[in-house]
Amino acid sequence: MKSIRGLSAVWPAVAPVLAVHGGAGHIVAGQLHATRVAAANHGLHQSLLAGMAVLRDGGSAVDAVVAAVVVLEDDEQFNAGKGAVLTVDGGVEHDAAVADGATRRAGAVACVSGIRNPVRAARVVMDRTPHVLLSGAAVVELARSEGLALAPGRWFVTPRRQEQLARLQRGCRAESEMTGGTVGAVALDVEGHLAAATSTGGSAGQFAGRIGDAPLIGAGTWADDRSCAVSATGDGEAFILSAFAHEVDALVRIAALDLGTACHQALRVVGARTGTGGCIAVGPDGTVTMPFTSAGMFRGWIDAAGDPRVGMFAEDLCQ
Ligand code: GLY
């Protein structure tokens, strides 16, 4: 337990609550530029406000997590949407998922390029197709037919990510660089329904065609009103092999662990596969937990009082 850092808190049932993350990664206190931290915290803040505006208007948890993730996809600070990490050949490939705890349905897209907000495409898969996971170029045509915003591949590529890839290809990693940055959101709405969404560019320098945990329902994303909504971030392969998000669900729903303990235990399974990372999770009683085993995790939460709290390291967000 001592290597796991984070926060647990409890709000009254059906008071809406939202948590977001901007990724866990190999970041060292004092070595990530203060301006970068401030910019990321600002993005998390904006995301929380966007999602809570939906919840406060009586909107659904699904609408709230999509709204929160769209803000983070549009923010170049994070590894999602514009500004996502590059594949080994310099391309951008997005994965995203959304899960609805009320219906226990989910939708996801994998390895897509050219959709401005991949989480919206995941929502289309859930709401408008009989499928759960779609991949590749056909998703762009589906997105176009549904009126989603598209952009050419080069629009997503930023100089910061080009420099990151060049450094990786030279075999060096800048101490000040954060390698993760996947984004996600979990929410409880006023009807007592849960939802989760996750979006990512994957892992810097990954093989073209690699798919991570984010769009795999039960690995990086999960929601079930009976147990929890979960969005994960970290070393995707270890989260996939641990069936991480479903492990959290099973520990709550079947083993009757509290949500915080379940997340810690599931992160230990990831750790046994030498993976690090973290997650955000919310339960039907409004419990929020945001544990991580990496050096830090950009994260934040907001309740109906509307005061966003954001931070990166363990000492941030202490109550
Ligand atoms: N956790 C994000 C990824 O590995 O793709």
Residues whose N, C-alpha, C, O or C-beta is under 5 A from the ligand:
A	BS01	LIG	T182 T200 G202 S203 G212 D213 T233 G234 D235 G236 E237
